[in-house]
Amino acid sequence: SIDSIGGSIELDSEVGKGSTISLFLPSSMAVKGALLFVLNEQEFAIPLSHTEAVVQFKKSDIHKVKNGLMATYLDKTISIIFLDDAFEAHDSKRLHEEQLFQKTLSKMDDQDELNVVIVNHNGMLIGVVVDRLLQQKDIVEKPLRKPVDQVTLFSGATILGNGAVCPVLNIPGLVNHVFKGGRRQ
């Protein structure tokens, strides 16, 4: 079974000391922790390696700054990204539209509470707004294949227990996409 997925097993044994069994699996088969969430009735995952915290903000906690959004988290000012808006900005022409990254916030009522996943990319904290949080789960992420292998917002996908395909967010790709060309600070 291990050989059929491109892995291998090594056995090292030394008399009087014991044995070491090493199992090597391809990186596409590595199990990683992820936070599952829902956006527009579709389930997605964020790797726990990029996840700092999960918080709730009120609409009044988020402030418009130029074409972006900011909030305060643990006495630090962080950028806020609505995934709906980031997904809508699918090409570089859309990235330069005024208030594109404020579109979803503008439609909300003042009393609305937002589920925000605080992610860390190269020491930069960013709040990613999602519709609903689900659970932490260990997943096996498979890389994307043609024709979707060039989609930078996703690093791969996993199959959930119910058989649904769950895209895995590529946090570095998302950050590069949204902050492309230094348009948002």
QUITA-V816739 format. One line per field, one symbol per residue. phi: phi as a letter, one per 20 degrees, with the letter a starting at -180 (. if undefined). burial: # if it has 16 or more other C-alpha atoms within 10 Angstrom, else .. A space follows every 10 residues. Layout:
# QUITA-V816739
phi = ???
burial = ???
This chain:
# QUITA-V816739
phi = .fffdndbcd cdccgndpcc dddddfgfdf ecfbdebdcl mdeccdgffd eeaccddegf fdcecleccc bdclmdecfd ceggffffef cffffefflg edgfffeeef efddeceedc clneecedec fbedaebecd edffdgedfe fffcerbcde genfecfdfe fgffffffeg mmfcd
burial = .......... .......... ....#...#. ..#####... ..######.# #.....#.#. .##...#### #.#....### ######..#. ....##..## ##..#..... ...####### ....###### ###...#.## ####...... .#######.. .....##### #####.##.. ...#.
